[in-house]
Amino acid sequence: MPEAKRVVNRIRTLRFFAGEMSQQELAERVGVARQTIVAIEGGKYAPSLELAFRIADAFGVVLAEVFSYESAEG
């Protein structure tokens, strides 16, 4: 049976290092509602590939610096 995995993100950390960027500001930059950012940041929702790239672009980093696919146990 395949190992259970989940999408994890570093959005909160990246927002902190981007001058304490608010969830609202990030949402406006990537064209979604603040609630979408809240859900993604909290691990309750995995964004589409396009939105994931827009989030990475908003921070000026590559996709792998924002999102990773990790073991669910751990």
N, CA, C and O atoms as CSV, one atom per row, in Angstrom:
chain,resi,resn,atom,element,x,y,z
A,1,MET,N,N,0.851,-1.189,0.000
A,1,MET,CA,C,0.000,0.000,0.000
A,1,MET,C,C,0.894,1.250,0.000
A,1,MET,O,O,1.869,1.306,0.750
A,2,PRO,N,N,0.576,2.245,-0.827
A,2,PRO,CA,C,1.398,3.452,-0.892
A,2,PRO,C,C,1.378,4.209,0.436
A,2,PRO,O,O,0.387,4.200,1.167
A,3,GLU,N,N,2.493,4.857,0.719
A,3,GLU,CA,C,2.613,5.656,1.930
A,3,GLU,C,C,1.697,6.876,1.836
A,3,GLU,O,O,1.620,7.519,0.790
A,4,ALA,N,N,1.003,7.191,2.933
A,4,ALA,CA,C,0.126,8.363,2.969
A,4,ALA,C,C,0.982,9.624,2.985
A,4,ALA,O,O,1.932,9.741,3.758
A,5,LYS,N,N,0.624,10.562,2.115
A,5,LYS,CA,C,1.359,11.826,2.025
A,5,LYS,C,C,0.377,12.985,2.080
A,5,LYS,O,O,-0.829,12.822,1.893
A,6,ARG,N,N,0.931,14.153,2.341
A,6,ARG,CA,C,0.107,15.363,2.381
A,6,ARG,C,C,0.922,16.546,1.874
A,6,ARG,O,O,2.152,16.537,1.912
A,7,VAL,N,N,0.218,17.548,1.406
A,7,VAL,CA,C,0.860,18.788,0.960
A,7,VAL,C,C,1.053,19.667,2.193
A,7,VAL,O,O,0.105,19.928,2.933
A,8,VAL,N,N,2.281,20.118,2.404
A,8,VAL,CA,C,2.566,21.050,3.502
A,8,VAL,C,C,3.119,22.342,2.899
A,8,VAL,O,O,3.628,22.354,1.778
A,9,ASN,N,N,3.009,23.422,3.662
A,9,ASN,CA,C,3.468,24.705,3.114
A,9,ASN,C,C,4.207,25.518,4.161
A,9,ASN,O,O,4.130,25.255,5.361
A,10,ARG,N,N,4.925,26.513,3.665
A,10,ARG,CA,C,5.690,27.441,4.498
A,10,ARG,C,C,5.147,28.872,4.351
A,10,ARG,O,O,5.890,29.837,4.525
A,11,ILE,N,N,3.877,29.003,4.037
A,11,ILE,CA,C,3.315,30.326,3.757
A,11,ILE,C,C,3.460,31.258,4.958
A,11,ILE,O,O,3.866,32.409,4.791
A,12,ARG,N,N,3.140,30.791,6.158
A,12,ARG,CA,C,3.234,31.667,7.337
A,12,ARG,C,C,4.658,32.192,7.504
A,12,ARG,O,O,4.861,33.381,7.749
A,13,THR,N,N,5.631,31.310,7.371
A,13,THR,CA,C,7.034,31.716,7.506
A,13,THR,C,C,7.409,32.718,6.425
A,13,THR,O,O,8.064,33.721,6.708
A,14,LEU,N,N,6.999,32.455,5.190
A,14,LEU,CA,C,7.312,33.363,4.089
A,14,LEU,C,C,6.636,34.718,4.281
A,14,LEU,O,O,7.224,35.754,3.970
A,15,ARG,N,N,5.404,34.717,4.794
A,15,ARG,CA,C,4.736,35.999,5.068
A,15,ARG,C,C,5.510,36.788,6.129
A,15,ARG,O,O,5.656,38.006,6.021
A,16,PHE,N,N,6.000,36.088,7.148
A,16,PHE,CA,C,6.778,36.745,8.199
A,16,PHE,C,C,8.014,37.421,7.608
A,16,PHE,O,O,8.294,38.582,7.904
A,17,PHE,N,N,8.747,36.694,6.775
A,17,PHE,CA,C,9.977,37.236,6.199
A,17,PHE,C,C,9.717,38.235,5.076
A,17,PHE,O,O,10.647,38.880,4.590
A,18,ALA,N,N,8.463,38.366,4.664
A,18,ALA,CA,C,8.089,39.370,3.660
A,18,ALA,C,C,7.511,40.595,4.367
A,18,ALA,O,O,6.566,41.216,3.881
A,19,GLY,N,N,8.087,40.931,5.509
A,19,GLY,CA,C,7.649,42.125,6.229
A,19,GLY,C,C,6.307,41.966,6.909
A,19,GLY,O,O,5.513,42.906,6.964
A,20,GLU,N,N,6.050,40.753,7.437
A,20,GLU,CA,C,4.764,40.468,8.092
A,20,GLU,C,C,3.582,40.719,7.140
A,20,GLU,O,O,2.575,41.313,7.526
A,21,MET,N,N,3.727,40.259,5.901
A,21,MET,CA,C,2.643,40.375,4.928
A,21,MET,C,C,1.382,39.736,5.514
A,21,MET,O,O,1.434,38.632,6.056
A,22,SER,N,N,0.268,40.425,5.405
A,22,SER,CA,C,-0.988,39.877,5.927
A,22,SER,C,C,-1.554,38.837,4.965
A,22,SER,O,O,-1.196,38.794,3.788
A,23,GLN,N,N,-2.438,38.007,5.490
A,23,GLN,CA,C,-3.127,37.043,4.634
A,23,GLN,C,C,-3.941,37.783,3.574
A,23,GLN,O,O,-4.028,37.339,2.430
A,24,GLN,N,N,-4.536,38.911,3.959
A,24,GLN,CA,C,-5.318,39.702,3.005
A,24,GLN,C,C,-4.440,40.220,1.871
A,24,GLN,O,O,-4.835,40.165,0.706
A,25,GLU,N,N,-3.258,40.721,2.203
A,25,GLU,CA,C,-2.362,41.239,1.172
A,25,GLU,C,C,-1.941,40.130,0.207
A,25,GLU,O,O,-1.933,40.328,-1.007
A,26,LEU,N,N,-1.593,38.969,0.749
A,26,LEU,CA,C,-1.229,37.848,-0.115
A,26,LEU,C,C,-2.404,37.454,-1.000
A,26,LEU,O,O,-2.235,37.210,-2.195
A,27,ALA,N,N,-3.588,37.392,-0.413
A,27,ALA,CA,C,-4.784,37.038,-1.183
A,27,ALA,C,C,-4.988,37.999,-2.347
A,27,ALA,O,O,-5.284,37.570,-3.462
A,28,GLU,N,N,-4.833,39.295,-2.096
A,28,GLU,CA,C,-4.997,40.297,-3.146
A,28,GLU,C,C,-3.944,40.130,-4.232
A,28,GLU,O,O,-4.244,40.275,-5.417
A,29,ARG,N,N,-2.710,39.825,-3.834
A,29,ARG,CA,C,-1.631,39.653,-4.816
A,29,ARG,C,C,-1.859,38.463,-5.737
A,29,ARG,O,O,-1.475,38.495,-6.906
A,30,VAL,N,N,-2.489,37.406,-5.207
A,30,VAL,CA,C,-2.664,36.196,-6.022
A,30,VAL,C,C,-4.081,36.037,-6.567
A,30,VAL,O,O,-4.355,35.096,-7.311
A,31,GLY,N,N,-4.987,36.954,-6.200
A,31,GLY,CA,C,-6.324,36.963,-6.780
A,31,GLY,C,C,-7.312,35.974,-6.191
A,31,GLY,O,O,-8.131,35.402,-6.910
A,32,VAL,N,N,-7.235,35.772,-4.873
A,32,VAL,CA,C,-8.202,34.897,-4.207
A,32,VAL,C,C,-8.728,35.599,-2.960
A,32,VAL,O,O,-8.249,36.672,-2.593
A,33,ALA,N,N,-9.721,34.982,-2.312
A,33,ALA,CA,C,-10.248,35.517,-1.056
A,33,ALA,C,C,-9.287,35.199,0.080
A,33,ALA,O,O,-8.546,34.217,0.021
A,34,ARG,N,N,-9.302,36.034,1.114
A,34,ARG,CA,C,-8.459,35.795,2.285
A,34,ARG,C,C,-8.727,34.422,2.889
A,34,ARG,O,O,-7.806,33.760,3.368
A,35,GLN,N,N,-9.993,33.994,2.867
A,35,GLN,CA,C,-10.350,32.696,3.435
A,35,GLN,C,C,-9.639,31.552,2.715
A,35,GLN,O,O,-9.353,30.521,3.325
A,36,THR,N,N,-9.354,31.724,1.436
A,36,THR,CA,C,-8.622,30.706,0.684
A,36,THR,C,C,-7.201,30.601,1.209
A,36,THR,O,O,-6.680,29.499,1.383
A,37,ILE,N,N,-6.570,31.740,1.460
A,37,ILE,CA,C,-5.215,31.739,2.016
A,37,ILE,C,C,-5.223,31.113,3.403
A,37,ILE,O,O,-4.328,30.335,3.732
A,38,VAL,N,N,-6.216,31.439,4.220
A,38,VAL,CA,C,-6.337,30.859,5.561
A,38,VAL,C,C,-6.401,29.334,5.458
A,38,VAL,O,O,-5.710,28.629,6.194
A,39,ALA,N,N,-7.224,28.831,4.551
A,39,ALA,CA,C,-7.393,27.384,4.398
A,39,ALA,C,C,-6.121,26.706,3.889
A,39,ALA,O,O,-5.763,25.626,4.360
A,40,ILE,N,N,-5.441,27.330,2.937
A,40,ILE,CA,C,-4.196,26.757,2.409
A,40,ILE,C,C,-3.127,26.769,3.492
A,40,ILE,O,O,-2.470,25.758,3.737
A,41,GLU,N,N,-2.958,27.910,4.135
A,41,GLU,CA,C,-1.935,28.053,5.176
A,41,GLU,C,C,-2.167,27.071,6.315
A,41,GLU,O,O,-1.212,26.549,6.891
A,42,GLY,N,N,-3.425,26.818,6.642
A,42,GLY,CA,C,-3.768,25.898,7.723
A,42,GLY,C,C,-3.746,24.438,7.326
A,42,GLY,O,O,-4.015,23.568,8.154
A,43,GLY,N,N,-3.428,24.156,6.070
A,43,GLY,CA,C,-3.355,22.776,5.610
A,43,GLY,C,C,-4.696,22.117,5.387
A,43,GLY,O,O,-4.776,20.892,5.299
A,44,LYS,N,N,-5.752,22.906,5.294
A,44,LYS,CA,C,-7.088,22.361,5.092
A,44,LYS,C,C,-7.463,22.265,3.610
A,44,LYS,O,O,-8.463,21.642,3.253
A,45,TYR,N,N,-6.651,22.887,2.757
A,45,TYR,CA,C,-6.951,22.949,1.328
A,45,TYR,C,C,-5.633,22.979,0.571
A,45,TYR,O,O,-4.732,23.746,0.908
A,46,ALA,N,N,-5.525,22.139,-0.457
A,46,ALA,CA,C,-4.345,22.161,-1.326
A,46,ALA,C,C,-4.699,22.987,-2.568
A,46,ALA,O,O,-5.687,22.691,-3.240
A,47,PRO,N,N,-3.917,24.002,-2.874
A,47,PRO,CA,C,-4.246,24.880,-3.998
A,47,PRO,C,C,-4.040,24.185,-5.342
A,47,PRO,O,O,-3.341,23.176,-5.443
A,48,SER,N,N,-4.662,24.749,-6.358
A,48,SER,CA,C,-4.401,24.283,-7.720
A,48,SER,C,C,-2.939,24.570,-8.047
A,48,SER,O,O,-2.298,25.385,-7.383
A,49,LEU,N,N,-2.429,23.916,-9.044
A,49,LEU,CA,C,-1.039,24.141,-9.441
A,49,LEU,C,C,-0.828,25.601,-9.838
A,49,LEU,O,O,0.183,26.206,-9.479
A,50,GLU,N,N,-1.782,26.166,-10.579
A,50,GLU,CA,C,-1.663,27.565,-10.994
A,50,GLU,C,C,-1.603,28.499,-9.788
A,50,GLU,O,O,-0.769,29.403,-9.746
A,51,LEU,N,N,-2.481,28.285,-8.806
A,51,LEU,CA,C,-2.477,29.137,-7.617
A,51,LEU,C,C,-1.191,28.942,-6.820
A,51,LEU,O,O,-0.649,29.906,-6.280
A,52,ALA,N,N,-0.705,27.726,-6.742
A,52,ALA,CA,C,0.550,27.470,-6.039
A,52,ALA,C,C,1.688,28.268,-6.670
A,52,ALA,O,O,2.507,28.850,-5.959
A,53,PHE,N,N,1.743,28.297,-7.998
A,53,PHE,CA,C,2.779,29.083,-8.677
A,53,PHE,C,C,2.590,30.578,-8.426
A,53,PHE,O,O,3.575,31.297,-8.258
A,54,ARG,N,N,1.346,31.060,-8.397
A,54,ARG,CA,C,1.104,32.479,-8.127
A,54,ARG,C,C,1.546,32.850,-6.710
A,54,ARG,O,O,2.079,33.938,-6.489
A,55,ILE,N,N,1.327,31.951,-5.760
A,55,ILE,CA,C,1.771,32.203,-4.390
A,55,ILE,C,C,3.295,32.268,-4.343
A,55,ILE,O,O,3.859,33.177,-3.734
A,56,ALA,N,N,3.957,31.317,-4.978
A,56,ALA,CA,C,5.432,31.331,-5.013
A,56,ALA,C,C,5.929,32.623,-5.661
A,56,ALA,O,O,6.868,33.243,-5.163
A,57,ASP,N,N,5.310,33.029,-6.760
A,57,ASP,CA,C,5.696,34.274,-7.435
A,57,ASP,C,C,5.527,35.483,-6.525
A,57,ASP,O,O,6.344,36.403,-6.557
A,58,ALA,N,N,4.477,35.489,-5.716
A,58,ALA,CA,C,4.223,36.617,-4.812
A,58,ALA,C,C,5.364,36.786,-3.811
A,58,ALA,O,O,5.635,37.896,-3.353
A,59,PHE,N,N,6.029,35.688,-3.475
A,59,PHE,CA,C,7.162,35.747,-2.554
A,59,PHE,C,C,8.499,35.809,-3.278
A,59,PHE,O,O,9.536,35.996,-2.643
A,60,GLY,N,N,8.488,35.655,-4.592
A,60,GLY,CA,C,9.726,35.691,-5.359
A,60,GLY,C,C,10.598,34.469,-5.135
A,60,GLY,O,O,11.825,34.554,-5.162
A,61,VAL,N,N,9.943,33.312,-4.911
A,61,VAL,CA,C,10.673,32.067,-4.681
A,61,VAL,C,C,10.152,30.984,-5.619
A,61,VAL,O,O,9.130,31.156,-6.283
A,62,VAL,N,N,10.868,29.873,-5.661
A,62,VAL,CA,C,10.405,28.743,-6.470
A,62,VAL,C,C,9.345,27.974,-5.697
A,62,VAL,O,O,9.265,28.062,-4.472
A,63,LEU,N,N,8.544,27.229,-6.418
A,63,LEU,CA,C,7.427,26.486,-5.844
A,63,LEU,C,C,7.854,25.589,-4.683
A,63,LEU,O,O,7.150,25.506,-3.677
A,64,ALA,N,N,8.991,24.923,-4.812
A,64,ALA,CA,C,9.466,23.994,-3.782
A,64,ALA,C,C,9.820,24.691,-2.469
A,64,ALA,O,O,9.926,24.031,-1.435
A,65,GLU,N,N,10.003,26.009,-2.492
A,65,GLU,CA,C,10.265,26.734,-1.250
A,65,GLU,C,C,8.973,27.045,-0.498
A,65,GLU,O,O,9.011,27.422,0.673
A,66,VAL,N,N,7.841,26.888,-1.162
A,66,VAL,CA,C,6.549,27.153,-0.526
A,66,VAL,C,C,5.852,25.846,-0.153
A,66,VAL,O,O,5.358,25.698,0.964
A,67,PHE,N,N,5.814,24.910,-1.083
A,67,PHE,CA,C,5.061,23.669,-0.893
A,67,PHE,C,C,5.955,22.450,-0.989
A,67,PHE,O,O,6.919,22.424,-1.754
A,68,SER,N,N,5.620,21.436,-0.196
A,68,SER,CA,C,6.290,20.149,-0.305
A,68,SER,C,C,5.269,19.043,-0.086
A,68,SER,O,O,4.184,19.280,0.445
A,69,TYR,N,N,5.623,17.852,-0.496
A,69,TYR,CA,C,4.760,16.687,-0.400
A,69,TYR,C,C,5.443,15.724,0.548
A,69,TYR,O,O,6.426,15.084,0.178
A,70,GLU,N,N,4.938,15.613,1.763
A,70,GLU,CA,C,5.632,14.881,2.812
A,70,GLU,C,C,4.788,13.761,3.381
A,70,GLU,O,O,3.572,13.713,3.193
A,71,SER,N,N,5.452,12.872,4.075
A,71,SER,CA,C,4.790,11.762,4.741
A,71,SER,C,C,3.748,12.299,5.725
A,71,SER,O,O,4.007,13.263,6.444
A,72,ALA,N,N,2.584,11.678,5.753
A,72,ALA,CA,C,1.531,12.101,6.663
A,72,ALA,C,C,1.874,11.761,8.102
A,72,ALA,O,O,1.369,12.401,9.025
A,73,GLU,N,N,2.726,10.763,8.309
A,73,GLU,CA,C,3.171,10.415,9.662
A,73,GLU,C,C,4.447,11.183,9.951
A,73,GLU,O,O,5.463,10.961,9.293
A,74,GLY,N,N,4.413,12.040,10.879
A,74,GLY,CA,C,5.656,12.731,11.176
A,74,GLY,C,C,5.425,14.119,11.483
A,74,GLY,O,O,6.371,14.856,11.760
